Each structure stands twice: as C-alpha cells, then as structure tokens.
Amino acid sequence: MSVAAVVVLYLSWCALPSVHSEAEVKQVLSSQQQAFEEDQKVSKDLALNAFLDPQFAPYWGRKSVEMRPNSPVADTVSAMREYSILGAAKDPQTARLWQRKDGALRKAAADFAVLNSSLQKVLARPYFVIPNSQVPSIDSETANFLAQRNLAQALSAYAEVQIADGKPEVALGTALEILSLAKLVVSQKSHNLIGIMVASALQTTGQETLAAVLQSSNRWSPTSLHQALAGLESTFVSPDLALESLECELWLAQNYFRAKPDTALGKIPGLWSREWRLYQNDYFPAIQAMRAHQPVNLAWVSQFSVMNWLLGQHSWVSGTVFPNFNRISGLLELGRQRRDFLHLYAELLLQQAEGKLPSSLDPKSLGRLVPGRVSYLNAKGQPQLTYEIDPVLARQLPGVPPAGRSSAAWQTLMQPHWALPVSL
C-alpha cells in the first residue's frame, strides 16, 4: 500500500465518527459557558461571595491560592470536631464530658461559639463562587471541600453541646446552619460534580443532626418547629443538580480537550480531536438519560477495550474519567427523601404541640415519599413515624455505623429503615 493511501486511510479513520448530537451538545456547552460567565461577575464581590470571606477563605480556599495551613479557623474547627459523634473515629462521649465540665471541651465550645457568630454572617451571603481568570477544566483546582465537611461535623458537635447544656433551641439553629452550609456550597449557576457531592454529604450531616436535635426535647414550641420546617424548605439541595452537574462536567471536559496532552493522543495529528468527538458521543446519551429520569448506562465503562476505541465506539479518555452519575443521583434522591421525612416528622411534632396529633397521615403531607413505604402508628400513646428505603436506593447508604456509638439518635437516617418517635 502506498504512503498516500495509508495517509488517506488514516485521515478517514480520524474523521469518523462525527458527533451524533452536535447541535444539542453545542447548546449545553453554550449554556454552561454563560453560567460560568455570570458566576464570575460576582466572584470578586466580597459582600456577595462567601468564598472570599477573609476569615474563612484561608480555610476552605484552593490549596495553591487562598488556603493557609493551620489558619485560626482550622484550629477552632478541628478542636470542636473532635467531639462530633458524626466525625470522630470513636464516640467522644460529648454529652457526658459536658456534664463533667471537661475543660478541653468547654474551651473548644467557647472558641467555636465566637467563630460561629462570624459563620452565620457568611452563610447569609447569596453566592459561593471561585474566582477564575481562565475557564476551568476537569483537572482544575477546587475549593477545600474537606474543610467544609469538617466544619459541618464541628457544627454537629456544637449542636450536641447545646443539647447537653439544656439549650435545644440553640441546637436547632445550629443544625439548620449545616443545611445552610450545604446550600451555600452550590450557590452558583455552574455546578461541578465534586461540589454537588460535597453538598450532598454536608446535607446528610445536617439532616442527621436535625433528626437528633428534634428527638432531644419533648417541649418544642410551635415557633421552633416552624423554624425547623422553614429551614428544611429553604436550605434544600435539589436532585435537579445531578443533571446540572452532568452538563457542567461536559463543559469542563471541553476545556480539558482544548489543551492537548503531552502524550501520543496529543502529539499525533487528528487523534485528540477524534477523542473529543468520541467523548461527546459517550457523554451526551448520559445527559439524555438523566433528562428522561432514567439510569445512566455505565456498563460499557468496565467492558472498554482497544477494539472499542479503534472502531470509534468509545473514547479512550471516557474509560478513565467518565463520572458515576448514578451514584450522585442516588445520593441526592436520598437527601430529598430525608428532607421530606424530616419535614413530615416536624409537622407531626407541631401538631402534637398544638394538641392536634392525627390518628393517621394525610396523603398530601407525604411530599414525594413513597406512600407504601411510610408508616405512622398512633397507638398506646407512643406514635412513631417510619420509612423503608427502596432496596436499590439503599445501596447508596454508608452502611452500618461504627460499633460503640452511644447515641442511636445521631444515626437514625444512616440505615435503610428510618424510625422517629412522635411522642417524646
């Protein structure tokens, strides 16, 4: 075969296949670019952008830009987090230590109370945007989301301290702060996947804490319960964010593909542009599935082969970086069901406080909970609200909590079976 024929054959191979849904893909990429640009308009406004807060940016900022090791916030959060039943390696026995007036715990709580006053002001800001002079890609540096997880767990520990100190109303406000933190993390127009996953984890911590707080008192005022209901409604991390993050990740991938790697894929003419087309063909069906509220078929990822690539069936890059959107969809759906379950629980506590506890549930009060999985038993003066998670969805749960935990109330929503006492 002549050299000319080989070149023609190679160029023909590189040119195929084309992007199957090119117009739709371009629309997604354009909308994500616009979302990024709108975010950047407020990214440097200290009054609006919580990410820039001079006290917290050194704690939760990017490692090479804003973050400063051993910042005062980090030390305060770390000290308080040691007493979190949801964050410590072993049950810290926080309530018992508080009753014993443990000096280290008292200092950690006092220091955290001062920090929390500042945090409350930060949480009131409407945006959490990382300033970028250039468009980010799938390998761009993110905020220090581990710091935010630690902050949520420290808040949970602080709520437990308030319960032990006989201040359930303060503990309630602290639990709702965790939910506000989760909502703040996704307070942008452009949502990347890691931010959604972190927000989901923070929301779980807030929901677990709120469930424990609501069980800690049998004398909730209607005002406090209305506060809990309003907080659940206003600080919700929506399952719709799964689709938005899927679209954002495609845009981030485009930005990644625009910079050729220092490998054969980037150096050999035609290969990298072919990879980008194959990647779009792999990716857009996932977007279509999410839009249709269907599971994303990821079976091909584990079955990827060189022949798939040679035949133009799948991108080589897809096999290594394609995200598991079924997992994040499941986690967000669990968050929605926890929210609806806690909302129903708070409504029952409110009706109890008003002397109007129903004998059965009103179907309209279930939200989007599956009716056949909800049980409300109002018998013998000990009503209880329960919910059974769908077995498929339950696979996203973290599993059985570590042994040795002394307070089951802080683990209520980690299991496939949720149960909360209405008569406290």
N, C-alpha and C positions, 0 to 999 in steps of 0.2 A: 504494500500500500504506500502510495507516495506521501511525502510530508504534507503536501497541500490537502490531501484527502483526510489525513489524521487531524490537521488543524480544523478543517470544516466539521468533521465528526465531533471534535471536542467542543467547538463553539456551539454546535447544535445541542449537544448534551447540556452545556451550561445554560442555554437559553430556555430549557424546559425543566419543569413545567412552569406555566405562568401562575400568577396569583389568582386563585379561584374566585375570591370575593373582593376584588381590588377596590371597587367603589365604596363598599361598606367598611373595609379596613381603613381607607383614607379618611372616611368620616369620623371613625373612632379616634384615629391619630390626631386629626384636626381639633376635635373637641377636647382631647386631653392636653394638647398644646395650649389651647385657650385657657383651660382651667389652671395650668401651671402659671401662665402669664398673669391671670387675675390674682392668684395667690401672691405672686411676687410684688404686686402693687402695694400690699400691706405688710410685706415681710420685714421692712425696716422701721415700721411704726411701733415704737415701744409702748404706746398707750393701747394698741390693739393686739399686738402679737405677744402672747405669753412666752413663746420660746425665747425671746430676747431678754426676759427679766434679768437684771444684773445680779440678783441674788441666786436665781435658780439656773441660769444658763451655764455657769461653770460646773453644775451638777449633771444636768441632763443634755448638755450640748454635744456637738460632734467631738470625737476624741482628739482630732488634729486641729480643731478650730477653737471652739468655745470652752470645752471641758478642761477643768483644772483638778488634778489629783488631790485628794484629801481636802476638798473645799469644806468650809464650815457647815454647809447644808449636808454634805455627805456624812460627816461625823455625827451630826444630830440625828439624821435618819437612821444610820447604822445602829446607833445606841438604842433607839426606840424599837427598831425592827427585831432586835434580839428577843423581844418579849412578845412577838407575834405568833400565835398558835398556827397561823396560816403560812408563816415564813420561816420560822426557826426549825432546825433539824429535829429537835426534840421539844416536847411540851414544856414551855418555860414556866408553867405554874404562875402566870402573871397575877391572877386574882389573889392567890394565896400570898405571894410576895408583897402585894399592895397592902393587904390586911396586916401583914407583919411589919409594915413601914420600912421595907427594904430600901436602903439609902441609894443604891445604884439605880433602882427603878424609879424612885422619886425624882432623882436628878434628871434621868432620861426624859421623864414625862414633863418636867418643868421646862427643860430646854426645848422640847418638841412643841409645847404649848405656845412659846414665843414664835417659833418658826411657822406654826400653823396659822397664826394671825396674818403673816405675810402671804402664805399659800392661798388663803381664802381670797385675797385680793387678786392674785394671779389667776385663779380659777374663774374669776368673773370676766376675764378678757375673752373676746369672741374668736380669736384665731390662735393657731399653733402652727406656724409656717417656718420652715428652714430657709433662710435667705440663700439664694443661689445666683451667682453671676453667669453661670453656664447651665444649660439644661442637664439634669441628672440622668443617669442610666442605671441599669440593673446592678452595677457594682459600685455605685456611688455611696459615700459615707452617709450614715443615717444618724439621727439623734441617739443618745444613750438610753435606749429603751429599758435596759436592765435597771438603770437608776429609777425610772418611773415605776417599774414593778416593785422595787424595794420601798419606794415612797408609799405605794398603795398598802403594802404589808405593814409599814410603820403606822399608817393611819388606822389600820385594823387593830394593831396592838394598843394604840391610843384609845380607841373605842372601848376595848376591853378594860382598860384602866378606868375610864369614866363609869363603866358599869360597876366595877368593884368599889368605886368611890360613891356609889349611890346617885349617879347623875345620868340616868338613861336618856334624857332628852338631849344632853350634850353628845352622848354616844351616837344617837340617831343622826345628828347633824354631821358627825364625823364619817359615819357610814355613807351618807349621801355625798360627802366630799369625794370619796373614792369613785363613785359613779360619775361625778362631775369631772374628775381627772381622766377617766376613760373617754368621756365625750370630748374633752379638750384635745386629746391626742389625735382625734380625727376631725378636728375643726379646720378643715381646708376644703378646697374644691377638688384637688388632685390627691387621690388616696393610694399610696403604695401598699403592697401586700403586708410587709412587715409591720407597718403602722396599724393596720386592721387587726393583725394577730395580737399585737401588744394590747390594743384597746379591748379586745375580747377577753384577754387574760385579766386586765385591770377590772373590767366589768364583773367578771366572775368573783374576784376578791371582794368587790363592793357588795355583790349580791349575797355572798356567804356571810359577810359581816352584818349586813342588814337583817338577814334571817336570824342570826344570833341575837342581835340587839332587840328585835321585836319580841323574842321569846324571853327577854331578861326582866320584863316588868309585867305585872298584872293590873297596872293602873295607868294605862296610856290615856291621855286626854284626847278628845276629838281634834284639837288643834295640832297636836303632834302627829296624829295619824293622817290628817290631811296633808301635813308637811311630807310625810313618807310617800303618800300617793302622788303628790305633785313632783317629788324628786324622781320617782320611778318613771313618770311620764316625760319629764324634761331632759333626763340625762341618758336616754336610751341609745345604745349603739346598734343601729339598724342592720338586719340581714341584707338589705339592699347594697350595703357597702361591699359585699363579696363581688358582685358584678362590677361595681365601680373600680375596685382594685384590680380585677381581671383586665379591664380596659386600660387602666393606668400601666400595668405591667407590660402590656404590648407596646405602649408608647415608650416606656423605659428601654425595652428591648430594641426598638428602632434606633434610639440614641446610642445604644451599645454597638449596633451593627454599623453605624456610620463611622466608627473608628476601627480600622482594620487591625486585627491582632498580628503580632509578630510570629506567626506560625504559617504552615503551608496553606491553610484556609485563607489567610490574608494576603499571602505573597503571590500565589498562583493566580493569574488573571482570570476573572469570571467566577471563581469558586465562592467568594464571600457574598457577592450579590445573589448567587443561586441559593446560598444558605438562608439569606434573609427572605427570599420568596418561599422557600420550603417551610421556614419557621412560621410565616404568616398562614400558610395552608394548614399547619399543625394547630395553630393557636385559635384562629377565628371560629372553627367548629365548637371550641370550648365556650366562647362567648355566646354563640347561638344556643348552645345547650342551657347555659345559665339564664339567658333571656326567656327560654321556654320552661324554666323551673325544672329542668331535668338534670340528672347526674352527669358530670363530665366524664367521658370515657378516657381513662388513662391507662388502659390495659396495654396499649402498644408501647408505652414507655419501657416497661420491663422486658418487652419482646423485641426491642430495637436491634437491628443488625446492619452490617455493612451493605448487604444487598438491598435493604430498605432505602438506604441513602443513595446507592447507585441508581436505583430505579426511580428516584425522585418521589418516594412515598413519604419520607420523613426527613427532617433536618437533623444533621449531626449534633448541632447545638441543642435542639429540643430535648434530646435524650439525657442531657446533663443539667439543664436549668429550668425545665418545664415545671411550674409550681403545682402543688397539690391543692386545687381549689375546692375539691370535695370536702377536705378537712376543714378549711376555713368556713365554708358554707355551713357545715355541721356545727362548728363552734358558735357561730353567730346565731344559728337557729336555737341552740341550747340556751344562749343568752336571752333570746326573745321569750322562750318558754319559761325560763326562770323569772323574767320580768313579769310576765302575765300571772304566774303562780304567786309571786310575792304581792302583786297588786291585788289579786283576789284575797289573799290572806289579810292584807292590811284593811281591805274593805270589810271583811268579816269581823276583825278586831274593832273597827269603827262602829259597826252595827251592834256589837256586844257592848261597847262603851255607852252607846245610846239606848241600851235596853231593847234592841230590836233584832236580836240574833235569829236568823231564819231557820226553819226546820229543814229546808232543802235549798239547793242553789238555783238561782235564776240563770238559765242558759245564756242570757245576754251578758252576764258578769264574767264569763269564761275567757273573753278575749278570743285569741286564736288557739287556746288549749284544746286538745282533742277531747271531746266530751266523754267518750267511753273510757278514758284514762284518768279522769278526775273523780275523786270520791270524797264526799263530805258526810261524816257521821255525826249527827247531833243526838247522842243517846247517853243516858245516865249522867247528864251534866258534864260530860267530857268530850265535847265535839272536837273533831280532828279533820284537817284538810290533807289529802294525799294525792299524789300524781305518779303514774308509772310512765317512764320514758320509753319511747319506741326502741326496741332492741337494736335496730340498725343505727339510730342516732346515739344510743348509749355507748357505742364504740368510741365516741369522741371524748367520753368522760375520762378523767385522770386515773380512775380505778380506786381501789380501797385505800383510805388514808393510812398513813404510817401507824403502826401499833404504838400504844402508850399514850395516846391523846386522852386528856381528862375531860374535855368538854365536847360532847357529841353535837351540841347546838352549833358549833362552828364548822361542822362537816355535813350539815343537813343536805346540801344540794350537790354534793360530790358523788352521790350514788344514783343508780337507776330508779330507786324508789324514794320519793320525797314525802315527808310527813311532818306537819307542823301542828301543834296543839292550839286550838282556838280558845279554849277555856284555860286561862293561865292562872 
